[in-house]
Amino acid sequence: MFLGFLLGRLSSDLAIDLGTANTLVYVKGKGIVLREPSVVAVRKDAKANKVLAVGKEAKMMVGKTPGNIVAIRPMKDGVIADFEVTEAMLRYFIREVHNRRTLVRPRIVISVPSGITQVEKRAVRESAESAGAREVYLIEEPMAAAIGAGLPITEPTANMIVDVGGGTTEVAVISLAGIVYSKSVRVAGDKMDNAILQYIKRKYNLLIGEHSAENIKIKLGNVLPRSPFEEMEIKGRDLVSGVPKTITIDASGVCSAIAEQVGTIVEAVKSALEQTPPELAADTVDKGIVLTGGGALLRNLDKLLREKTGLPIIVADDPLSSVVLGSGKTLDNLDVLKQIMVP
């Protein structure tokens, strides 16, 4: 009993945004202390697999490893694809934020996509418990994003949130601390990266890596590009001759490459507006829609959504951190956490 009390005193409670692209960790009383890519480099051995690197260091190895080392992204479409690697990644991050103390058993709030199944929920809970959590609370990403963006979720008004992450886009309408409507589409930043990669392969016969595709999206990604278009040089392998080659692409090409993914996100938002009860739909006319997640940084996505819906679109102050900030705020208010946590 005393040991449990002591472990509780030793450990700071955590909130974790376990994202497909990045994992963010918030420590109660300290704020966001860690922001790392959700990547683990593993050496495959005859006896057992050994974790070599986690986070930024592992991401640098993607596409550059010898045969016996693989850089794994254990999260796919917002959910756990590789249980063991996720557990190793969580254990590493928990130890990292607690300065490598091993006697730590924190309470952890983890955000999950709204369309998650019971099996997927159990996988997240068990990964966190195996990694050393004393108690695990799950909350839905759109709810966490709404709290992080400072929306009044406990009031009887519509709070509409669109969270465009790496693996999923979450659209939700929240009122009275509950989700009235939610839709999770597995189209987001990763699918855009892949679309850019395929577009360059098709149009220029050039093979590029995931890392390069992501860089192109960040630098040239614009859903309403205007002439003169921004340009950048990219390097890759020519599929015809097999030798390295450099080409120049512009923002209009990137826009056409990701048009399908952007269209899916717009449709998800329109579908949410159609399904929202009339009283709450009236609120969104005044209050608008809040955009969070890394996808909110895609240039002119807010303008495109404004054009397609006719509603005000507000980009959150810190869209990349909204989900983890919202999860972190619930650590200070356990009454709200108990109301909104996923059973």
C-alpha angles and dihedrals in degrees: 000000000000090000090054089050091048093049089050090052092047097051129072113216115247139209116205128195098201098196132179091237104024138014118215125192125201120193119206109253094010106060125217108357102165136036114172137153113263093244131122125191112213130188109218109223133179091243104032141341114258123208108231103175141357132202123352094004091052092046090057087060096055108122092002104078129115118242098272095051123067128186105216130194099206094192120073125181090350096305137089113277096169114037099189095047092047090053091050090048093049092047090051093049094046091051091044094056092044092052093253095298107156100199091070122124108170129181107246132203111200125188118223134185114270095238094055119139127230090253091053091048090052091050091055093046094047093046091053093045092049089049090057109274118152094202129004125207121186123206128180116258098234090052091049091046091051092051091046091050089054098248118159095244096169094058124092094251132099117266108186117195133182113194112189107190135162099277106016142026112218120200117185143162112212129194133160092005091301136100109247094182132003136174126184117196119188093225118103143108097331093053089050091052090051092047090053091048092051093045092055091046092051099041102035103022086236125138116213132173131248091256092056092047090053091050091052090051092050095046102036104019107126125146093200105034119181130204128289085056121211113248138199138182118242130191127212145130120292107234093208102047097022093226128118115269139181124220136172121234131181139215094260091061091049090048092055090045094057097034094106094052093046089049091054091053092049091049091050090054093047091048090052091052091051092051097045116107110256096247091054092042087058089056092055090060088064101032100034129200125305117221119208139161130062090294089065086073091062102115116258095358087124091052092049092050090048089053094048098044104027089225131121111264118205121193110215116248093247105015095176092057102037096101097048093042090052092047089048093052090057089061087068093048111045092173091063090042091055090050096051105031119116112250 
